[in-house]
Amino acid sequence: MFKKSNTQGKSTPIYGIIDERTKAVVYQGDAYACRFIMFAILFDIFIRGLHLSNPLIESNFDLMLIVIIGGLISTAYQIKSKVISHHSAARSFIIIALFSALGAFLITFFCKR
């Protein structure tokens, strides 16, 4: 989680020095994700109330998908604002998307009925 700084010899966080701008960007990204999750769950409850026979809704994978998309929204905003990674935004987003897909696969594989 920490890396050695070459100039000072002290440990600094991987994300760099955390200042007020960094906190504001992180909070705003989390606010966007929370708004998406809130309205997506509200819409999901409405769809479930219609009693449609959709295998995606009946197996609760839609809820897992909502959480993954919410995390991607927050992460994408932080990458766009150059808080998470100092590398290219596309590279960072691809790495995070691969980790999300791997997590979804592992949850799907180990939580079969």
C-alpha positions in Angstrom: 0.0 0.0 0.0 2.9 2.3 0.6 5.9 2.9 -1.6 9.3 4.5 -0.6 9.8 8.0 -1.7 13.3 8.4 -3.2 13.8 12.0 -2.0 12.6 11.9 1.6 13.0 8.3 2.6 9.4 8.3 4.1 6.5 6.2 3.1 3.9 7.8 0.9 0.6 6.3 -0.2 0.4 4.7 -3.6 -2.1 7.4 -4.7 0.4 10.2 -3.8 -0.2 12.9 -1.3 -3.8 13.2 -0.4 -5.0 16.7 -0.4 -8.4 18.4 -0.5 -8.8 18.1 -4.2 -8.2 14.4 -4.1 -10.8 13.9 -1.3 -13.3 16.0 -3.2 -12.9 14.0 -6.4 -13.2 10.7 -4.5 -16.3 11.8 -2.7 -17.8 13.1 -6.0 -17.1 9.8 -7.8 -18.7 7.8 -4.9 -21.7 10.2 -5.0 -22.2 9.4 -8.7 -21.9 5.7 -8.0 -24.4 5.9 -5.1 -26.9 7.8 -7.2 -26.6 5.2 -10.0 -27.0 2.3 -7.5 -30.0 4.0 -5.8 -32.0 4.5 -9.0 -30.9 1.2 -10.5 -32.2 -0.7 -7.4 -35.4 1.3 -7.5 -35.8 0.3 -11.2 -35.0 -3.3 -10.3 -37.6 -3.4 -7.6 -40.2 -2.1 -10.1 -39.2 -4.7 -12.7 -39.4 -7.5 -10.1 -42.8 -6.2 -9.1 -44.0 -7.0 -12.6 -43.4 -10.7 -12.0 -41.7 -11.3 -15.3 -39.9 -14.6 -15.8 -36.5 -13.4 -16.7 -33.6 -15.7 -15.5 -31.3 -12.7 -14.9 -33.8 -11.2 -12.4 -34.7 -14.5 -10.7 -31.0 -15.4 -10.1 -30.0 -12.0 -8.5 -27.2 -11.5 -11.0 -28.8 -8.1 -11.8 -27.9 -6.9 -8.3 -24.3 -8.0 -8.7 -24.2 -6.2 -12.0 -25.6 -3.0 -10.5 -22.8 -3.0 -7.8 -20.1 -3.7 -10.4 -21.3 -0.9 -12.7 -21.5 1.4 -9.8 -17.9 0.7 -8.9 -16.9 1.3 -12.5 -18.6 4.6 -12.6 -16.8 5.8 -9.5 -13.5 4.4 -10.8 -13.9 6.0 -14.2 -14.6 9.4 -12.7 -11.5 9.1 -10.5 -9.4 8.0 -13.5 -10.8 10.9 -15.6 -9.8 13.3 -12.8 -6.3 11.7 -12.6 -6.7 10.7 -8.9 -6.2 7.0 -9.1 -3.6 6.5 -11.8 -0.9 8.7 -13.3 -0.7 6.4 -16.3 -3.1 6.5 -19.3 -6.8 6.4 -18.4 -7.5 3.6 -20.9 -4.8 1.3 -19.4 -6.1 1.9 -15.9 -9.7 1.3 -16.8 -8.9 -1.9 -18.7 -7.0 -3.3 -15.6 -9.9 -2.4 -13.3 -12.5 -3.8 -15.7 -10.5 -7.1 -15.9 -10.4 -7.3 -12.1 -14.2 -6.7 -11.9 -14.8 -9.4 -14.5 -12.6 -11.8 -12.7 -14.5 -11.1 -9.4 -17.8 -11.6 -11.1 -16.7 -14.8 -12.6 -15.4 -16.1 -9.3 -18.6 -15.2 -7.5 -20.6 -16.9 -10.2 -18.5 -20.0 -10.2 -18.5 -20.5 -6.4 -22.1 -19.4 -5.7 -23.9 -21.9 -8.0 -26.9 -23.6 -6.5 
